[in-house]
Structure formats: C-alpha cells, structure tokens
Amino acid sequence: MWHISEDDLESIAIGAGILGTGGGGNPYIGMLRARQMIRENGPVKVLSHDELGEEDLIVCVGGIGAPTVGIEKVRDKQSYYALRAIEDFTGKKATAIISNEIGGSNSLEPLIPASLSGLPVVDADGMGRAYPEVQMKTYFVYGVPAYPMAVCDEKGNTSLITEALDAKWVERMARAVTIQMGGVACYALAPMTAHQVQTTAVLDSLSLTKRLGDAVKNARAVHSDPIEALLDVHPGKILFQGKIVDLDRQTTAGFARGQVVIEGMGQNQSDQMTIEFQNENLIAKLNSQIVCIVPDLICIVDTERGEPITTELLKYGFRVTVLGFPGPDLWKTPEGLATAGPSAFGYDVEYADLELN
C-alpha cells in the first residue's frame, strides 16, 4: 500500500503520457484535476492487487472520447457520477476503484471518484497502455462482462447500457452516446471481484507510471539523458529520432485519426518514419518497413526533455524520439491479438514481437 500525494502527480502524469502511446487523454489536464481533488480531500490510498480481499468490489472508471476534444472540453466529475450511477443500478457498493487504461489522463481519472468517495485505487488497469476502443480491455478478453455500463457527461446526463451482444457493441453504443454528449464523457463498469482483477488486469501499472516519471524528472535535475533514464526503468528501445515534418489529424466518429511523418536526424539522417494513429499510435514504419505495431507500445517523446507528446499536441517542427516498448503478455495470446492486435485496426499483417536487441 502507498499513497498518492500532490507531489506524486507530475511523475504519474509523465509516466502515463509515455505509456499512453499518444492517447488516453491529455495527462497535464488530468494532473490538474487530480491535484485539485487531493488538495481538497487529501492523499489517495493505492492498493496492490494482493491486498484485495475476497469481499472487495472494484469498479473500473475511465474517460471516452476524442483527445482533441478533451483539451477544450475538460472533464469535471463525470467519473464520480458514473460510479454512483453503476452502484445504484447494480445495488452493489464499490470498495475500490481501478483504471480502464494506464495511459494519459485515464491513469489519473480514478483519483477523481476515489478522492470524492474516500475509496482506494488499485495498482493495475485493463490495458497496460492506452487503446481507443472500449472493448479493448484485458478484463473483457478474459471473461469479465462488458456491461452494465454507465456513461455520464458534465451536465448531469446519464446513459445506462444494460445489455449488449458483446463488448464491441458496448463500444458502439457508448461511442454514439459520447458523441451526443459533446465528444467527451466518462464511464463506470459493474463491480469486479478481487479474483477477476488479479487474473485479468495488467498489474502494478500505476506504480510503473510513477517510476517512469521519477526517472525523467531526476534525469532533468542532474542534466542527464532522460531517454536513457526511461529505458533503464522500463525495457524498450529507440526506434527513431528526428523532426516532425508532416501531420494529418482529423477528429471523426469520436476519435482523433491520422498520421505523423518524422524526418530523421543524427544517426537516422536521410531516413523517414511514419506513424499512424487512432487516438493512440498504432503502427510505425521506417522507410515503409514496419518496425513496431500494436499491441507493442509506440511512444513519442520530446528528445531533450523526455516529455511525452500525445497525438492532439503533435506539431510541425517538434524534435522527437520514438520509443518502442513490448506490450503486456496478456495481449500476446490469440484472444488478445484478436481483440487489439493489428487485424483489429484493419492492418493485414501478422504481429511480430518488438526486437529489443
């Protein structure tokens, strides 16, 4: 067990931005919202998965919508409203809260209802990264029901999805509701048991975000290389370094979609990398050859500061480093790849593990 104080939030936001692979909502905005809650209500308790008891009921909360909208239409307390709505509908009270994904502001989203309700959060999530669609959760891949779900906006509107054919249909309905709510909303899922969390979640991911953020901050403080510091904490590799020279980004159907083109610098001089994204970075091509693809992580960071750059903040001229990290093992099974591997995004290619050597 540990506690998240105001001093921890910057590190968590940095680490969440890196693991978010470009998506998950703007981590800086998430940090500001969480900071306000902690200032008002005090630190939030974090439980390890092995500290959960048999009687615990854990509710997953998260944000849904396009990141490009989220930086203008900032979330308020919708995840708390969604928590209360799902408790009222199921007749079950949550004893802890868990994140839908450990990327971007969604890593920090559970701190909002946790702070308001006095509940702890669990050091785990349903992705181990960020993904653009609701059904792309390890919870659902390994047997946790995707419904009921409560979707709430900042105005007080609540939509309940009580039944669906499968998790993909939950995504379709929730996305349609979110678009009507202005492109950004929050949701909560029916309570999970401790056993379900322990067997279907990506474990210890919240503490990983803090370690990554601490590494970046410490490297800056002593004027050392933050990229090397990141790779010392979390095994991965540098895929490319260069300057953004082209960007095609559109907000459509509740997603930020497009691609970014990076012109090589230094040892990558005369090379070019293209990264395609749907909220999150999905596929990286070096001179038209695939070098990293989902479910492995493609992370764009500022070369000098190690600061993560989410898809809605990409701009021409940024000097960036593209990092690759192996995805969680839960995504490498046939079931995991069918849900969130290359074919789930329309890529007619076989997944190949990221080579770290």
Secondary structure in CASP SS format (residue, H / E / C, confidence):
PFRMAT SS
TARGET T0000
AUTHOR 0000-0000-0000
METHOD secondary structure of the structure
MODEL  1
M C 1.00
W E 1.00
H E 1.00
I E 1.00
S C 1.00
E H 1.00
D H 1.00
D H 1.00
L H 1.00
E H 1.00
S H 1.00
I H 1.00
A H 1.00
I H 1.00
G H 1.00
A H 1.00
G H 1.00
I H 1.00
L H 1.00
G C 1.00
T C 1.00
G C 1.00
G C 1.00
G C 1.00
G C 1.00
N C 1.00
P H 1.00
Y H 1.00
I H 1.00
G H 1.00
M H 1.00
L H 1.00
R H 1.00
A H 1.00
R H 1.00
Q H 1.00
M H 1.00
I H 1.00
R H 1.00
E H 1.00
N H 1.00
G C 1.00
P C 1.00
V E 1.00
K E 1.00
V E 1.00
L E 1.00
S C 1.00
H H 1.00
D H 1.00
E H 1.00
L C 1.00
G C 1.00
E C 1.00
E C 1.00
D C 1.00
L E 1.00
I E 1.00
V E 1.00
C E 1.00
V E 1.00
G E 1.00
G E 1.00
I E 1.00
G E 1.00
A C 1.00
P H 1.00
T H 1.00
V H 1.00
G H 1.00
I C 1.00
E C 1.00
K C 1.00
V C 1.00
R C 1.00
D C 1.00
K C 1.00
Q H 1.00
S H 1.00
Y H 1.00
Y H 1.00
A H 1.00
L H 1.00
R H 1.00
A H 1.00
I H 1.00
E H 1.00
D H 1.00
F H 1.00
T H 1.00
G C 1.00
K C 1.00
K C 1.00
A C 1.00
T C 1.00
A E 1.00
I E 1.00
I E 1.00
S E 1.00
N C 1.00
E C 1.00
I C 1.00
G C 1.00
G H 1.00
S H 1.00
N H 1.00
S H 1.00
L C 1.00
E C 1.00
P C 1.00
L H 1.00
I H 1.00
P H 1.00
A H 1.00
S H 1.00
L H 1.00
S H 1.00
G C 1.00
L C 1.00
P C 1.00
V E 1.00
V E 1.00
D E 1.00
A E 1.00
D E 1.00
G C 1.00
M C 1.00
G C 1.00
R C 1.00
A C 1.00
Y C 1.00
P C 1.00
E C 1.00
V C 1.00
Q C 1.00
M C 1.00
K C 1.00
T H 1.00
Y H 1.00
F H 1.00
V H 1.00
Y C 1.00
G C 1.00
V C 1.00
P C 1.00
A C 1.00
Y C 1.00
P C 1.00
M E 1.00
A E 1.00
V E 1.00
C E 1.00
D C 1.00
E C 1.00
K C 1.00
G C 1.00
N C 1.00
T E 1.00
S E 1.00
L E 1.00
I E 1.00
T C 1.00
E C 1.00
A C 1.00
L C 1.00
D C 1.00
A H 1.00
K H 1.00
W H 1.00
V H 1.00
E H 1.00
R H 1.00
M H 1.00
A H 1.00
R H 1.00
A H 1.00
V H 1.00
T H 1.00
I H 1.00
Q H 1.00
M C 1.00
G C 1.00
G C 1.00
V E 1.00
A E 1.00
C E 1.00
Y E 1.00
A E 1.00
L E 1.00
A C 1.00
P C 1.00
M E 1.00
T E 1.00
A H 1.00
H H 1.00
Q H 1.00
V H 1.00
Q H 1.00
T H 1.00
T H 1.00
A C 1.00
V E 1.00
L E 1.00
D C 1.00
S H 1.00
L H 1.00
S H 1.00
L H 1.00
T H 1.00
K H 1.00
R H 1.00
L H 1.00
G H 1.00
D H 1.00
A H 1.00
V H 1.00
K H 1.00
N H 1.00
A H 1.00
R H 1.00
A H 1.00
V C 1.00
H C 1.00
S C 1.00
D C 1.00
P H 1.00
I H 1.00
E H 1.00
A H 1.00
L H 1.00
L H 1.00
D H 1.00
V H 1.00
H C 1.00
P C 1.00
G C 1.00
K E 1.00
I E 1.00
L E 1.00
F E 1.00
Q E 1.00
G E 1.00
K E 1.00
I E 1.00
V E 1.00
D E 1.00
L E 1.00
D E 1.00
R E 1.00
Q E 1.00
T E 1.00
T E 1.00
A C 1.00
G C 1.00
F E 1.00
A E 1.00
R E 1.00
G E 1.00
Q E 1.00
V E 1.00
V E 1.00
I E 1.00
E E 1.00
G E 1.00
M C 1.00
G H 1.00
Q H 1.00
N H 1.00
Q C 1.00
S C 1.00
D C 1.00
Q E 1.00
M E 1.00
T E 1.00
I E 1.00
E E 1.00
F E 1.00
Q E 1.00
N C 1.00
E C 1.00
N E 1.00
L E 1.00
I E 1.00
A E 1.00
K E 1.00
L E 1.00
N C 1.00
S C 1.00
Q E 1.00
I E 1.00
V E 1.00
C E 1.00
I E 1.00
V C 1.00
P C 1.00
D C 1.00
L E 1.00
I E 1.00
C E 1.00
I E 1.00
V E 1.00
D E 1.00
T C 1.00
E C 1.00
R C 1.00
G C 1.00
E C 1.00
P E 1.00
I C 1.00
T C 1.00
T H 1.00
E H 1.00
L H 1.00
L C 1.00
K C 1.00
Y C 1.00
G C 1.00
F C 1.00
R E 1.00
V E 1.00
T E 1.00
V E 1.00
L E 1.00
G E 1.00
F E 1.00
P C 1.00
G C 1.00
P C 1.00
D H 1.00
L H 1.00
W H 1.00
K C 1.00
T C 1.00
P H 1.00
E H 1.00
G H 1.00
L H 1.00
A H 1.00
T H 1.00
A H 1.00
G C 1.00
P H 1.00
S H 1.00
A H 1.00
F H 1.00
G C 1.00
Y C 1.00
D C 1.00
V C 1.00
E C 1.00
Y C 1.00
A C 1.00
D C 1.00
L C 1.00
E C 1.00
L C 1.00
N C 1.00
END
